[in-house]
Amino acid sequence: MTFNPLRERGIPLDQQVRNWSELNVMPIDPDHTDPYTRCRVIAMNGIEIEAILFSHHLSRHCPDLETRQQLARVRYIEAQQQKAVNWLLPGVASVLETTIAYEQVAVDLTAWVARMEPDGYLKQAYQFGLLEDFDHLYRYANLFEMIEHRKAETIVDRVTEVMPGRPTYLHHRDGMDNVREPYNKSSAAPLSKMHALTIMSAEQQTMNFYMNTGPMYMEPIARQLYQEIGMIEEEHVTHYESLVDPGETWWERLLLHEYNECYLYHSFMETESDRRVRSVWELHLNMELEHLRLAAELFKRHDGRDPEQVVGDRLPKPVTFEPNKDYVRELLATQIDYTTLGTGYVQEAHERFQRMQDKVMGGERPPSEVVIDENRHKSGEEYRLQTEGPHPVQSLRVHR
């Protein structure tokens, strides 16, 4: 059955405000909940945060008082949605436990997007970032074992493997080499536009999380690892946001933000295993349908076009959190030694990359390597979670 959110009516805006008891949702049970339910919660929190931040930026550039007032009314509801979504996370989870869940989102959401992406250049961008987030998961899992004496499989539940990806110390690149070519707004598939917005939002959420939580640890290696990976998340946000066509108008972007929220809430409502959480996705979808209607009216008024010219006449196949082990292993075996040069990718280190490595490392061993050494010393061996077969890159050399 096709679903076109542009032709559906949602809850009227003046009926969307919730009181404190309605917002104070019961959190998920970290010990008995499907790990992908937690992934959906984290992903939607990132989407809502991006929606709020974008609305603020649009308001700061909008001279029309009435439009700013409408944006503010919708933004208040978006903020309530963000609180309800993020408060689904259990308070008993440590910062590091949540960090591992964030990286599981990065791995399996990016893998899904890469598999579904119709544009070859955009697909490569997602594949490239995926192998780096996969390695971040491995580094944090070792830190988790070392300082909390727990194993990451209690969080990822064996649906996502934990083992080395492209080594984290090789992720530090000159800023100019993190900027990609954007899609063309006139010819790109609507799905490509939503993919770029989705992964950008997820990585932005992770960047902000590490910037704020990293210094909360007392252990020197934890502080250092969050700092190192936090800098790479900045690179990733640059990498993904540069895929969006800068020629899109403010109203076009507003339309895409609201449409993407409808797409993801609908996707998660269709695939959610927890009935209580599914009811949150369904409620928020019905709210977002009205937000989309208002955004579409602004788009038609200011850009003079039919919204379906931008987003199409039906939602794509639902976004699904599912194991991507074979896909990740294939990329590990074929793309582990990639780095970037300008807006493209190369398999051999270049002068600008080497110069950046020298500056960042300063002749010292990076935290992402030290954490493995320290956990191996403390626990007897490094932590890995491999569900089948040998590591796909054990016999490959990274060309640096």
QUIKAZI-V31861 format. One record per helix or strand of 3 or more residues. SS is the DSSP state (H for helix, E for strand). FROM is the first residue (numbers start at 1). TO is the last residue. If there is no record, write none. Layout:
((SS:FROM:TO) (SS:FROM:TO))
This chain:
((H:5:7) (H:13:15) (H:20:23) (H:35:60) (H:65:86) (H:95:116) (H:120:148) (H:153:156) (H:168:171) (H:175:178) (H:190:216) (H:220:241) (H:250:271) (H:275:303) (H:308:311) (H:325:335) (E:339:341) (E:344:346) (H:351:361) (H:367:379))
